[in-house]
Amino acid sequence: MSSRNPVALIKFGKASKQRVKNRPLLWTTERVERWKETGTVPAKVMVWSQHHCGAFLDHIAENKERLYALYHLAAFCGLRRGELVGLDWADVGLETRRVHIRQSQSDDELDDTKSENSDRQLTIDDETARVLKAWRKA
């Protein structure tokens, strides 16, 4: 009988996939300057700073972007694109300042959220509630 265990060579879970994860990198002043000089984006996934996000929201608000309220909600609450698409007005309590995330869109169909933890209620701030009220009225 051999003392070697062939099952010990099997890798389970994430280690078995052996894929490289694209880690997000923050846009800093130095990275923006280098990108302007070379035209090369520093990483595959880049993340805005608060300043960049605020400048973007200000710009689209000034230009009366039709979907400004969704961008605002995404920026302030961290909703995924599919969750924004799946949002129903019946799940938005503007007076109570609550948003219930209970469905998401993936592959062109609305479905339950990714996981039980993704089905959640968020409390929104007064400004986000005001933005959503104005959008609903429009």
DSSP file with accessible surface (Angstrom, degrees, kcal/mol):
  #  RESIDUE AA STRUCTURE BP1 BP2  ACC     N-H-->O    O-->H-N    N-H-->O    O-->H-N    TCO  KAPPA ALPHA  PHI   PSI    X-CA   Y-CA   Z-CA
    1    1 A M              0   0  240      0, 0.0     2,-0.2     0, 0.0     0, 0.0   0.000 360.0 360.0 360.0 134.2    0.0    0.0    0.0
    2    2 A S        -     0   0   88      1,-0.1     0, 0.0     2,-0.1     0, 0.0  -0.550 360.0-150.3 -84.2 144.2    1.3    3.4   -1.0
    3    3 A S        +     0   0  131     -2,-0.2     2,-0.3     2,-0.1    -1,-0.1   0.481  69.3 104.2 -89.4  -2.3    1.6    6.2    1.5
    4    4 A R        -     0   0  170      1,-0.0    -2,-0.1     2,-0.0     0, 0.0  -0.638  62.4-149.6 -83.3 135.3    1.1    8.8   -1.3
    5    5 A N    >   -     0   0   98     -2,-0.3     3,-1.2     1,-0.1     4,-0.3  -0.887   7.8-168.1-106.8 106.5   -2.4   10.4   -1.4
    6    6 A P  G >  S+     0   0   82      0, 0.0     3,-1.2     0, 0.0     4,-0.2   0.798  85.5  64.8 -66.0 -23.5   -3.3   11.4   -5.0
    7    7 A V  G >  S+     0   0   84      1,-0.3     3,-1.8     2,-0.2    -2,-0.0   0.797  85.2  73.6 -70.2 -23.4   -6.3   13.4   -3.8
    8    8 A A  G <  S+     0   0   78     -3,-1.2    -1,-0.3     1,-0.3    -4,-0.0   0.738  88.8  61.4 -63.6 -19.6   -3.8   15.8   -2.1
    9    9 A L  G <  S+     0   0  133     -3,-1.2     2,-0.3    -4,-0.3    -1,-0.3   0.628  82.1  99.1 -82.1 -13.3   -2.9   17.2   -5.6
   10   10 A I    <   -     0   0   94     -3,-1.8     2,-0.5    -4,-0.2     6,-0.0  -0.595  62.2-152.3 -79.5 132.4   -6.5   18.4   -6.3
   11   11 A K        -     0   0  124     -2,-0.3     2,-0.3     5,-0.1    -2,-0.1  -0.916  11.1-161.6-107.4 131.2   -7.1   22.1   -5.7
   12   12 A F    >   +     0   0  156     -2,-0.5     3,-0.7     4,-0.1     4,-0.2  -0.707  47.4   1.8-107.1 159.7  -10.6   23.2   -4.8
   13   13 A G  T >> S-     0   0   51     -2,-0.3     3,-1.0     1,-0.2     4,-0.7  -0.321 121.7 -12.3  72.6-148.1  -12.2   26.6   -4.9
   14   14 A K  H >> S+     0   0  185      1,-0.3     4,-1.0     2,-0.2     3,-0.8   0.812 128.7  63.9 -62.6 -32.8  -10.6   29.8   -6.2
   15   15 A A  H <4 S+     0   0   58     -3,-0.7    -1,-0.3     1,-0.2     3,-0.2   0.844  97.3  57.4 -63.8 -29.4   -7.1   28.3   -6.2
   16   16 A S  H <4 S+     0   0   64     -3,-1.0    -1,-0.2    -4,-0.2    -2,-0.2   0.787 100.2  57.3 -73.7 -24.7   -8.2   25.8   -8.9
   17   17 A K  H << S-     0   0  135     -3,-0.8    -1,-0.2    -4,-0.7    -2,-0.2   0.823  81.8-166.3 -74.9 -30.9   -9.2   28.5  -11.3
   18   18 A Q     <  +     0   0  147     -4,-1.0     2,-0.3    -3,-0.2    -3,-0.1   0.891  29.6 149.3  44.2  52.0   -5.8   30.1  -11.2
   19   19 A R        -     0   0  190     -5,-0.4     2,-0.5     0, 0.0    -1,-0.2  -0.862  50.2-116.1-111.4 153.5   -6.9   33.3  -12.9
   20   20 A V        -     0   0  133     -2,-0.3     2,-0.3     1,-0.0     0, 0.0  -0.748  28.0-138.1 -89.6 126.5   -5.4   36.7  -12.3
   21   21 A K        -     0   0  154     -2,-0.5     2,-1.1     1,-0.1    -1,-0.0  -0.653  13.8-125.2 -86.0 137.1   -7.9   39.1  -10.7
   22   22 A N        -     0   0   83     -2,-0.3    -1,-0.1    22,-0.1    21,-0.0  -0.731  28.4-154.7 -82.1 102.5   -7.9   42.7  -12.1
   23   23 A R        -     0   0  193     -2,-1.1    22,-0.4     1,-0.1    21,-0.1  -0.624  18.9-115.1 -79.9 133.0   -7.4   44.8   -9.0
   24   24 A P        -     0   0   84      0, 0.0     2,-0.4     0, 0.0    22,-0.2  -0.354  26.8-154.9 -67.1 147.7   -8.8   48.3   -9.2
   25   25 A L  E     -a   46   0A  53     20,-1.9    22,-2.7    18,-0.1     2,-0.3  -0.984  16.4-120.4-126.7 135.4   -6.3   51.2   -9.2
   26   26 A L  E     -a   47   0A  82     -2,-0.4     2,-0.7    20,-0.2    22,-0.2  -0.544  22.5-120.5 -78.2 135.1   -7.1   54.7   -8.0
   27   27 A W        -     0   0   34     20,-2.8     2,-0.2    -2,-0.3    22,-0.2  -0.658  40.2-179.0 -71.5 114.9   -6.7   57.6  -10.4
   28   28 A T     >  -     0   0   40     -2,-0.7     4,-2.6     1,-0.1     5,-0.2  -0.695  43.2-102.5-107.1 169.2   -4.2   59.9   -8.7
   29   29 A T  H  > S+     0   0   93     -2,-0.2     4,-2.5     1,-0.2     5,-0.2   0.923 123.9  49.9 -56.9 -43.1   -3.0   63.3   -9.9
   30   30 A E  H  > S+     0   0  131      1,-0.2     4,-2.4     2,-0.2    -1,-0.2   0.894 110.9  48.1 -65.0 -41.3    0.3   61.6  -11.0
   31   31 A R  H  > S+     0   0   84      2,-0.2     4,-2.4     1,-0.2    -1,-0.2   0.877 110.9  51.0 -68.6 -37.2   -1.5   58.8  -12.8
   32   32 A V  H  X S+     0   0   26     -4,-2.6     4,-2.5     2,-0.2    -2,-0.2   0.939 111.2  48.4 -63.8 -45.1   -3.8   61.3  -14.6
   33   33 A E  H  X S+     0   0  107     -4,-2.5     4,-1.9    -5,-0.2    -2,-0.2   0.926 112.9  47.6 -60.5 -45.4   -0.7   63.4  -15.7
   34   34 A R  H  X S+     0   0  149     -4,-2.4     4,-2.7     2,-0.2     5,-0.4   0.901 110.8  51.5 -63.6 -41.2    1.1   60.2  -17.0
   35   35 A W  H  X S+     0   0  102     -4,-2.4     4,-3.1     1,-0.2    -2,-0.2   0.914 109.3  50.3 -62.3 -41.2   -2.0   59.1  -18.8
   36   36 A K  H  < S+     0   0  155     -4,-2.5    -1,-0.2     1,-0.2    -2,-0.2   0.874 114.2  45.9 -64.8 -35.2   -2.3   62.5  -20.5
   37   37 A E  H  < S+     0   0  138     -4,-1.9    -2,-0.2    -5,-0.2    -1,-0.2   0.920 130.0  19.7 -71.3 -44.5    1.4   62.3  -21.5
   38   38 A T  H  < S-     0   0   60     -4,-2.7    -3,-0.2     2,-0.2    -2,-0.2   0.682  87.8-132.1-103.8 -23.3    1.4   58.7  -22.8
   39   39 A G     <  +     0   0   56     -4,-3.1     2,-0.5    -5,-0.4    -4,-0.2   0.529  65.6 129.2  78.8   5.6   -2.2   57.9  -23.6
   40   40 A T        -     0   0   93     -6,-0.4    -1,-0.3    -5,-0.1    -2,-0.2  -0.837  58.5-134.4-100.1 125.3   -1.8   54.6  -21.7
   41   41 A V        -     0   0   74     -2,-0.5    -9,-0.1     1,-0.1     4,-0.0  -0.619  17.0-134.0 -75.5 130.8   -4.2   53.7  -18.9
   42   42 A P  S    S+     0   0   59      0, 0.0     2,-0.3     0, 0.0    -1,-0.1   0.783  78.9   4.8 -61.1 -31.3   -2.3   52.5  -15.9
   43   43 A A  S    S-     0   0   28    -18,-0.1     3,-0.1     1,-0.1   -18,-0.1  -0.965  72.6-109.4-149.6 165.2   -4.5   49.4  -15.2
   44   44 A K  S    S+     0   0  174     -2,-0.3     2,-0.5     1,-0.2    -1,-0.1   0.872 110.8  40.9 -65.9 -36.7   -7.4   47.5  -16.7
   45   45 A V  S    S-     0   0   57    -22,-0.4   -20,-1.9    -3,-0.1     2,-0.4  -0.958  74.4-177.2-118.1 116.1   -9.7   48.7  -13.9
   46   46 A M  E     -a   25   0A  40     -2,-0.5     2,-0.4   -22,-0.2   -20,-0.2  -0.905  10.1-153.2-115.5 144.0   -9.4   52.3  -12.8
   47   47 A V  E     -a   26   0A  67    -22,-2.7   -20,-2.8    -2,-0.4     2,-0.1  -0.930  15.0-126.0-120.0 136.1  -11.4   53.9   -9.9
   48   48 A W        -     0   0  122     -2,-0.4     2,-0.1   -22,-0.2   -20,-0.1  -0.460  20.4-126.9 -74.1 152.0  -12.3   57.6   -9.5
   49   49 A S     >  -     0   0   33    -22,-0.2     4,-2.5    -2,-0.1     5,-0.2  -0.352  36.6 -96.6 -82.2 173.6  -11.4   59.6   -6.4
   50   50 A Q  H  > S+     0   0  183      1,-0.2     4,-2.7     2,-0.2     5,-0.2   0.899 127.7  54.1 -58.9 -38.1  -14.2   61.5   -4.6
   51   51 A H  H  > S+     0   0  144      2,-0.2     4,-2.5     1,-0.2    -1,-0.2   0.926 109.1  46.5 -62.4 -46.6  -13.0   64.6   -6.6
   52   52 A H  H  > S+     0   0   52      2,-0.2     4,-2.4     1,-0.2    -2,-0.2   0.923 113.9  48.1 -62.8 -44.1  -13.4   62.9   -9.9
   53   53 A C  H  X S+     0   0   33     -4,-2.5     4,-2.7     2,-0.2    -2,-0.2   0.927 112.5  48.8 -63.2 -44.2  -16.8   61.5   -9.1
   54   54 A G  H  X S+     0   0   28     -4,-2.7     4,-2.8    -5,-0.2     5,-0.2   0.911 110.8  50.4 -62.4 -41.6  -18.0   64.8   -7.8
   55   55 A A  H  X S+     0   0   47     -4,-2.5     4,-2.4     2,-0.2    -1,-0.2   0.911 111.2  49.5 -63.7 -40.8  -16.7   66.6  -11.0
   56   56 A F  H  X S+     0   0   59     -4,-2.4     4,-2.6     2,-0.2     5,-0.3   0.948 112.4  46.4 -62.0 -48.8  -18.5   64.0  -13.1
   57   57 A L  H  X S+     0   0   10     -4,-2.7     4,-2.1     1,-0.2    -2,-0.2   0.915 112.9  50.0 -62.8 -41.5  -21.8   64.4  -11.2
   58   58 A D  H  X S+     0   0   98     -4,-2.8     4,-2.5    -5,-0.2    -1,-0.2   0.928 111.2  50.0 -60.1 -44.4  -21.5   68.2  -11.4
   59   59 A H  H  X S+     0   0  110     -4,-2.4     4,-1.8     1,-0.2    -2,-0.2   0.933 113.0  43.7 -62.6 -47.6  -20.9   68.1  -15.1
   60   60 A I  H  <>S+     0   0   13     -4,-2.6     5,-2.9     1,-0.2    -1,-0.2   0.826 112.7  53.5 -73.4 -25.7  -23.8   65.8  -16.0
   61   61 A A  H ><5S+     0   0   41     -4,-2.1     3,-1.5    -5,-0.3    -2,-0.2   0.935 109.5  48.1 -68.3 -45.0  -26.1   67.8  -13.7
   62   62 A E  H 3<5S+     0   0  146     -4,-2.5    -2,-0.2     1,-0.3    -1,-0.2   0.843 113.0  48.4 -62.5 -34.4  -25.2   71.1  -15.4
   63   63 A N  T 3<5S-     0   0  101     -4,-1.8    -1,-0.3    -5,-0.2    -2,-0.2   0.248 112.6-121.7 -92.0  12.3  -25.8   69.4  -18.8
   64   64 A K  T < 5 -     0   0  176     -3,-1.5    -3,-0.2     1,-0.2     2,-0.2   0.864  33.3-162.7  50.8  47.6  -29.1   68.1  -17.6
   65   65 A E    > < -     0   0   76     -5,-2.9     3,-1.8     1,-0.1     4,-0.2  -0.415  17.8-134.6 -60.2 128.3  -28.3   64.4  -18.3
   66   66 A R  T 3  S+     0   0  184      1,-0.3     3,-0.4    -2,-0.2    -1,-0.1   0.835 102.8  43.7 -58.1 -35.0  -31.5   62.5  -18.3
   67   67 A L  T >> S+     0   0   46      1,-0.2     4,-1.9     2,-0.1     3,-0.7   0.150  74.5 120.8-100.7  22.1  -30.2   59.7  -16.1
   68   68 A Y  H <> S+     0   0   46     -3,-1.8     4,-2.9     1,-0.2     5,-0.2   0.892  70.9  57.7 -52.1 -43.6  -28.4   62.0  -13.6
   69   69 A A  H 3> S+     0   0    3     -3,-0.4     4,-2.6    -4,-0.2    -1,-0.2   0.879 106.1  49.0 -59.7 -37.9  -30.5   60.6  -10.7
   70   70 A L  H <> S+     0   0   38     -3,-0.7     4,-2.7     2,-0.2    -1,-0.2   0.911 111.7  48.2 -68.6 -41.0  -29.3   57.0  -11.4
   71   71 A Y  H  X S+     0   0  104     -4,-1.9     4,-2.6     2,-0.2    -2,-0.2   0.913 112.6  50.1 -62.3 -41.4  -25.7   58.1  -11.5
   72   72 A H  H  X S+     0   0    5     -4,-2.9     4,-2.6    -5,-0.2     5,-0.3   0.948 111.9  47.3 -60.8 -48.0  -26.2   60.0   -8.3
   73   73 A L  H  X S+     0   0    0     -4,-2.6     4,-2.2    -5,-0.2     6,-0.5   0.914 113.0  48.9 -61.5 -42.7  -27.8   57.0   -6.6
   74   74 A A  H  X S+     0   0   27     -4,-2.7     4,-2.0     1,-0.2    -1,-0.2   0.927 113.6  46.5 -63.0 -43.9  -25.0   54.7   -7.9
   75   75 A A  H  < S+     0   0   46     -4,-2.6    -2,-0.2     1,-0.2    -1,-0.2   0.896 119.9  37.5 -67.8 -39.4  -22.3   57.1   -6.6
   76   76 A F  H  < S+     0   0  116     -4,-2.6    -1,-0.2    -5,-0.2    -2,-0.2   0.733 130.1  28.1 -87.7 -22.0  -23.8   57.7   -3.2
   77   77 A C  H  < S-     0   0   33     -4,-2.2    -3,-0.2    -5,-0.3    -2,-0.2   0.499  96.4-124.1-118.4  -9.3  -25.1   54.2   -2.5
   78   78 A G     <  +     0   0   56     -4,-2.0    -4,-0.2    -5,-0.3    -3,-0.1   0.766  44.9 170.6  74.6  26.5  -22.8   51.9   -4.4
   79   79 A L        -     0   0   12     -6,-0.5    -1,-0.2    -5,-0.1     2,-0.1  -0.406  31.6-121.7 -71.5 146.8  -25.5   50.1   -6.5
   80   80 A R     >  -     0   0  106      1,-0.1     4,-2.2    -2,-0.1     3,-0.2  -0.465  26.2-108.6 -79.4 160.1  -24.5   47.9   -9.3
   81   81 A R  H  > S+     0   0  216      1,-0.2     4,-2.3     2,-0.2     5,-0.2   0.917 120.5  50.6 -55.8 -46.8  -25.7   48.6  -12.9
   82   82 A G  H  > S+     0   0   15      1,-0.2     4,-2.0     2,-0.2    23,-1.0   0.855 108.8  51.8 -62.3 -34.3  -28.0   45.6  -12.8
   83   83 A E  H  > S+     0   0    3     21,-0.2     4,-0.6    -3,-0.2    -1,-0.2   0.888 108.8  50.7 -69.8 -37.6  -29.5   46.7   -9.5
   84   84 A L  H >< S+     0   0   24     -4,-2.2     3,-0.8     1,-0.2    -2,-0.2   0.923 111.7  47.7 -63.9 -43.2  -30.2   50.2  -10.9
   85   85 A V  H 3< S+     0   0   83     -4,-2.3    -2,-0.2     1,-0.2    -1,-0.2   0.887 112.7  49.7 -64.8 -37.1  -31.9   48.6  -13.9
   86   86 A G  H 3< S+     0   0    2     -4,-2.0    -1,-0.2    -5,-0.2    -2,-0.2   0.528  83.0 119.0 -81.4  -3.7  -34.0   46.3  -11.6
   87   87 A L    <<  -     0   0   40     -3,-0.8     2,-0.4    -4,-0.6    14,-0.1  -0.413  47.4-161.4 -69.6 132.2  -35.1   49.1   -9.3
   88   88 A D    >   -     0   0   73     12,-0.3     3,-2.4    -2,-0.2    12,-0.2  -0.922  25.9-127.1-114.1 140.9  -38.9   49.6   -9.2
   89   89 A W  G >  S+     0   0   83     -2,-0.4     3,-1.7     1,-0.3    -1,-0.1   0.813 110.2  65.8 -57.5 -27.8  -40.5   52.8   -7.9
   90   90 A A  G 3  S+     0   0   88      1,-0.3    -1,-0.3     3,-0.1    -3,-0.0   0.741 100.2  51.8 -64.8 -19.5  -42.6   50.6   -5.6
   91   91 A D  G <  S+     0   0   26     -3,-2.4     9,-3.0     9,-0.1     2,-0.6   0.258  93.9  85.3 -99.7   9.9  -39.3   49.8   -3.8
   92   92 A V  E <   -B   99   0B  13     -3,-1.7     2,-0.9     7,-0.2     7,-0.2  -0.948  57.1-168.8-116.5 112.5  -38.3   53.4   -3.3
   93   93 A G  E  >> +B   98   0B  25      5,-3.5     5,-2.0    -2,-0.6     4,-1.0  -0.837   7.2 178.2-100.1  96.6  -39.7   55.2   -0.3
   94   94 A L  T  45S+     0   0   23     -2,-0.9    -1,-0.2     3,-0.2    39,-0.1   0.851  81.2  46.3 -69.8 -34.8  -38.9   58.8   -0.8
   95   95 A E  T  45S+     0   0  154      1,-0.2    -1,-0.2     2,-0.1    -2,-0.1   0.878 120.1  38.6 -74.2 -37.8  -40.6   60.0    2.4
   96   96 A T  T  45S-     0   0   95      2,-0.1    -2,-0.2    27,-0.0    -1,-0.2   0.530 106.0-130.0 -87.5  -8.0  -38.9   57.3    4.5
   97   97 A R  T  <5 +     0   0   88     -4,-1.0    27,-2.4     1,-0.2     2,-0.4   0.879  60.9 135.0  59.4  45.4  -35.7   57.6    2.6
   98   98 A R  E   < -BC  93 123B 109     -5,-2.0    -5,-3.5    25,-0.2     2,-0.4  -0.966  38.5-167.0-126.7 141.4  -35.4   53.9    2.0
   99   99 A V  E     -BC  92 122B   1     23,-2.5    23,-3.2    -2,-0.4     2,-0.6  -0.997  11.1-153.1-125.9 124.9  -34.5   52.0   -1.1
  100  100 A H  E     - C   0 121B  53     -9,-3.0     2,-0.8    -2,-0.4   -12,-0.3  -0.893   3.4-158.2-102.1 116.8  -35.2   48.2   -1.2
  101  101 A I  E     + C   0 120B   2     19,-3.3    19,-1.4    -2,-0.6     3,-0.1  -0.841  35.5 142.2 -93.3 110.5  -32.9   46.3   -3.6
  102  102 A R        +     0   0   92     -2,-0.8    11,-0.7     1,-0.2     2,-0.3   0.471  57.9  33.2-130.4  -7.9  -34.7   43.1   -4.4
  103  103 A Q  E     -D  112   0C  36      9,-0.2     2,-0.3   -20,-0.2    -1,-0.2  -0.975  55.8-168.1-146.7 163.2  -34.0   42.3   -8.0
  104  104 A S  E     -D  111   0C  22      7,-2.9     7,-2.9    -2,-0.3     2,-0.5  -0.970  21.7-120.7-147.0 155.8  -31.3   42.8  -10.6
  105  105 A Q  E     +D  110   0C  64    -23,-1.0     2,-0.3    -2,-0.3     5,-0.2  -0.902  36.0 156.7-105.2 129.4  -30.9   42.5  -14.3
  106  106 A S  E >   +D  109   0C  69      3,-2.0     3,-1.3    -2,-0.5    -2,-0.1  -0.983  68.8   8.5-143.9 142.4  -28.4   40.1  -15.9
  107  107 A D  T 3  S-     0   0  149     -2,-0.3    -1,-0.1     1,-0.2     3,-0.1   0.905 129.3 -61.3  54.7  43.2  -28.6   38.6  -19.4
  108  108 A D  T 3  S+     0   0  145      1,-0.1     2,-0.4    -3,-0.1    -1,-0.2   0.657 117.1  98.2  63.9  16.7  -31.5   40.9  -20.4
  109  109 A E  E <  S-D  106   0C 143     -3,-1.3    -3,-2.0    -5,-0.0     2,-0.3  -0.999  72.5-123.3-135.4 140.6  -33.8   39.4  -17.7
  110  110 A L  E     +D  105   0C  89     -2,-0.4     2,-0.3    -5,-0.2    -5,-0.2  -0.614  44.2 157.5 -76.9 138.9  -34.8   40.7  -14.3
  111  111 A D  E     -D  104   0C  99     -7,-2.9    -7,-2.9    -2,-0.3     3,-0.1  -0.901  46.1 -66.0-148.8 175.0  -34.1   38.1  -11.6
  112  112 A D  E     -D  103   0C 127     -2,-0.3    -9,-0.2    -9,-0.2    -8,-0.1  -0.185  69.7 -82.0 -59.5 163.5  -33.5   38.0   -7.8
  113  113 A T        -     0   0   17    -11,-0.7    -1,-0.1   -10,-0.1     6,-0.1  -0.138  46.7 -96.2 -64.9 167.5  -30.4   39.6   -6.5
  114  114 A K  S    S-     0   0  166     -3,-0.1     2,-0.3     4,-0.1    -1,-0.1   0.842  98.8  -8.0 -54.0 -41.2  -27.0   37.8   -6.7
  115  115 A S  S >> S-     0   0   56      1,-0.1     4,-0.9     0, 0.0     3,-0.6  -0.911  78.3 -92.5-149.0 173.4  -27.2   36.6   -3.1
  116  116 A E  G >4 S+     0   0  179     -2,-0.3     3,-0.6     1,-0.2    -1,-0.1   0.875 124.9  54.7 -60.6 -36.3  -29.3   36.9    0.0
  117  117 A N  G 34 S+     0   0  143      1,-0.2    -1,-0.2     3,-0.0    -3,-0.0   0.758  99.9  60.5 -69.5 -24.0  -27.0   39.7    1.2
  118  118 A S  G <4 S+     0   0    8     -3,-0.6     2,-1.0     1,-0.1    -1,-0.2   0.752  86.0  82.0 -75.2 -24.3  -27.6   41.6   -2.0
  119  119 A D  S << S+     0   0   74     -4,-0.9     2,-0.3    -3,-0.6   -17,-0.2  -0.740  74.5 134.8 -79.0 105.3  -31.3   41.7   -1.2
  120  120 A R  E     -C  101   0B  64    -19,-1.4   -19,-3.3    -2,-1.0     2,-0.4  -0.947  56.1-117.9-151.6 165.4  -31.2   44.7    1.2
  121  121 A Q  E     -C  100   0B 113     -2,-0.3     2,-0.4   -21,-0.2   -21,-0.2  -0.945  27.0-161.3-111.8 134.4  -32.6   48.0    2.2
  122  122 A L  E     -C   99   0B  33    -23,-3.2   -23,-2.5    -2,-0.4     2,-0.6  -0.897  13.6-138.5-113.3 143.4  -30.6   51.2    2.0
  123  123 A T  E     -C   98   0B  82     -2,-0.4     2,-0.3   -25,-0.2   -25,-0.2  -0.893  24.7-154.3 -97.2 125.6  -31.2   54.4    3.8
  124  124 A I        -     0   0    2    -27,-2.4   -47,-0.0    -2,-0.6     2,-0.0  -0.704  15.2-112.2-101.6 153.9  -30.6   57.4    1.5
  125  125 A D     >  -     0   0   60     -2,-0.3     4,-2.2     1,-0.1     5,-0.2  -0.263  33.9-101.2 -77.2 168.7  -29.6   60.9    2.5
  126  126 A D  H  > S+     0   0  114      1,-0.2     4,-2.4     2,-0.2     5,-0.2   0.881 120.7  52.5 -59.0 -41.4  -31.9   63.9    2.1
  127  127 A E  H  > S+     0   0   80      2,-0.2     4,-2.7     1,-0.2    -1,-0.2   0.920 109.3  48.6 -65.2 -41.7  -30.1   65.1   -1.1
  128  128 A T  H  > S+     0   0    0      2,-0.2     4,-2.6     1,-0.2    -1,-0.2   0.921 111.4  50.7 -64.5 -40.2  -30.4   61.8   -2.8
  129  129 A A  H  X S+     0   0    4     -4,-2.2     4,-2.6     2,-0.2    -2,-0.2   0.921 110.8  49.5 -62.5 -40.6  -34.1   61.7   -1.9
  130  130 A R  H  X S+     0   0  132     -4,-2.4     4,-2.4     2,-0.2    -2,-0.2   0.930 110.8  49.3 -64.0 -43.3  -34.5   65.2   -3.3
  131  131 A V  H  X S+     0   0    8     -4,-2.7     4,-2.2     1,-0.2    -2,-0.2   0.928 112.8  47.1 -62.2 -43.8  -32.8   64.2   -6.5
  132  132 A L  H  X S+     0   0    5     -4,-2.6     4,-2.7     2,-0.2    -1,-0.2   0.891 110.4  52.6 -67.3 -38.1  -35.0   61.1   -6.9
  133  133 A K  H  X S+     0   0   85     -4,-2.6     4,-2.4    -5,-0.2    -1,-0.2   0.932 110.5  47.6 -60.4 -46.4  -38.2   63.1   -6.2
  134  134 A A  H  X S+     0   0   52     -4,-2.4     4,-2.2     2,-0.2    -2,-0.2   0.901 112.8  49.1 -62.9 -39.2  -37.3   65.6   -8.9
  135  135 A W  H  < S+     0   0   81     -4,-2.2    -2,-0.2     2,-0.2    -1,-0.2   0.918 111.3  48.7 -67.8 -42.0  -36.5   62.8  -11.3
  136  136 A R  H  < S+     0   0  134     -4,-2.7    -1,-0.2     1,-0.2    -2,-0.2   0.908 111.1  50.6 -64.5 -40.7  -39.8   61.1  -10.6
  137  137 A K  H  <        0   0  194     -4,-2.4    -1,-0.2     1,-0.2    -2,-0.2   0.908 360.0 360.0 -62.2 -41.7  -41.7   64.3  -11.0
  138  138 A A     <        0   0  116     -4,-2.2    -1,-0.2    -5,-0.2    -2,-0.2   0.856 360.0 360.0 -67.1 360.0  -40.0   64.9  -14.4
